[in-house]
Amino acid sequence: MSDHRISRRQWLSASSVGAALASSWPEILAAQQHAHKAIESGAAATFSVLRPAEAKEIEALASQIIPSDETPGAREAGVIYFIDRALATFDGDKRALYRRGLAETQAKAARMFGARNIAALRPEQQIELLHAIEKTEFFAQLRTHSILGFFGNPSYGGNRDEVGWKLIGFEDRFHFEPPFGYYDGPDAGERKP
């Protein structure tokens, strides 16, 4: 019987994920460098691309994509700062999509609820609005950025206080000491996974 397993490195190099990561690497490094400079200069809580009113509206939507409940959500993780830095660096080509998508979403809010201000809508209205735009390119990009900002490295501007990592139990350590799990322990051969 042949062994058809491949390593993660082989999978990444053969997959579109690997190709996307390889082609985006300079932009990702630029985003990280931009975030570090902003933090060092004390500008960590300012916006490079988004205007404050736009940031408030986008944050309201992101906060419904990853809501706050018994655990922190997008707002507590500072996802809006990740989105701003993404638009300032590696996803700069998405600025027009955000501006157009936000304007269309505000217009839809006006038609649905008589108010263009998304942040002022009740949470259930914001959720209804998100359902109304969930098939748009803007929503897909906002959802992607929200997830990346919530779980990504805090140096990119989001995941404040590592709330996303804490939620999934990720330990931010340079390297790990064995044993990593029960399978590495002294009686590993006796246990069955």
N, C-alpha and C positions, 0 to 999 in steps of 0.2 A: 504494500500500500504506500503510495507516494505522499509526501508531506507537502500540502499546498499552501502552507502558511507563508506569509511574507512579513517582513519587518515594517514597522511604522515608517522608517526612512525610505524603504522601497515604495511603499504605498504613496507617501507624500511626493516622491520624485516622479512617480508615474501618474499622479492624479492632477486634476485641475486645481485642487487646493494647493498642491506644491507649486504649480505654475503661477498661481495667483500670488502666493506668498513671495516667490522669487521675484516676480515682476514688481511687487509693491514694496519690497524691502527698503529701497532708498527713501520712499515717501514715509514709511513707518518710522524709520530712523530720524527723518526730518521732523516728524510730529513729536517724537520723544524729545529731541533737542529743543524744539520750540517750547514744549511743556516745562522742561527743566529751566530754561531761561526765564519763562514767565513766573515760575515759582520763586526763583532766586531774586528776581527783581521786585517781588511783592505784588505782581500783577496777576496773581493766580485767580482772583475773583473778578477779573474784568473780562470783557469780550473783545475779540479781535475782529470778528466778522459780523456777528449778530448785533442788531440794535437792541437795547434793553426791552422794548415793547415786543419785538420778535422773539427774544429769548424767553420772555414770560409766557407767550402763547405756546411755543414749542415745548417748554418745560411742562406746561399743563397737559399736553398730549402725551409726552413721554411718561409722565407720572400716572397716566391711566394704562399705559402699556406695561409698566412695571410699578404697580401701585404699592403704597405703604399700607401695611396692616400690622400684624404682630411683629413683622420684620421690616427693616428699612426698604424703601423703594427708590425709584429713579431720582426723586428730589433729594433725598438724603445722600445718595451716592454722588451727587453733582454731575449727573449725566449731561446736563446742558453745557457744562464746560468742556466735556469731551467732544460734544457735537460741534461747538464753536471751534475748537482746536483742529478737529478733523476738516472742517470747512476752510480753515486757514492754511492747512498744510496738504496732507495726502489726498483729501477729497475736495479740493478747491473747485474742481469741475462740477460739484453738486450744489454750488451756491445758488445758481439760477433755479434748479429744481426745488430747493427749499423755499426760495422767495415766491415762485409761482405756486407751489403746492400750498404754502401757508395762505396766500391770498385766495386761492380757490376754496380752501377749507374754511376760511373766515366768511366767504360769500355763502357757502353751504350752511354755516351756522346761522347766518342772517336769515336765510330762507327757512330753515328748520325751526329756529327758536326766536327769531326777531332780534338777535344780538350778534354782532360781529366779534365781540370780545370772547374768545374761547376760554380764557382763564377765569372769566366771571361766570361761566356756565356751572350749573350744579354737576357733581360727579357723574350722575346717571345720564345727564345730557351730553357730557363729554364722551362717555362710552358709546352712546347712540351715534354721535358724530363720527367717532372712530369706525364704527361698523359701516357707516355710510361711505367712508373713503378707503376702506380696507383693501380694495382692489386697485388702488392707484400706485403709481411709481413712488410718489411722495411718501405714502404710508409705509411701503416696503423699505425705503431708505431710512425713514425715521425709526422703524422697528429695529433694523439692523444696527443703526448707530446707538440706539438705547441699550440694546443687549451688549454691544461691544463696550460701551461706556460704563455699564454696570459691572461687568465681569473682567474688564481689561486691567492692565497694569495701572495703578494709580498715577504713575508718572505721565500718563497720557491725558490726564485731566479729570477723569471720572473715578469711580470706585473709591470715593472718599472714605478714609478710615478703613479701607479694605472690606467694606460691608458686603460686597458681592462675594468675595472670597470666603468671608466668615460664614455666609449663608450656605455655601456648598462644602465647607470644611477644608478649604485649600489652605495649606501652610506655606507661607512665603519664606522659604529657606534656600540658601545658596546650594546646599547639597544635603542629602539625607544619609543618616547613619543606619546600617543594618541592625536588627532585622526590620525590613520594611513592612512585613505582615506575617500572619500566622504561617504562611508557606515557607518562610525563611527561618523559622524557629528550630530549636533542637529536635523536636519530635515531628517535623514537617512531613516526613515519610509516612507517619501513622495516621495523619488526618486526610480526609477526603474533602475536596472543595464542594 
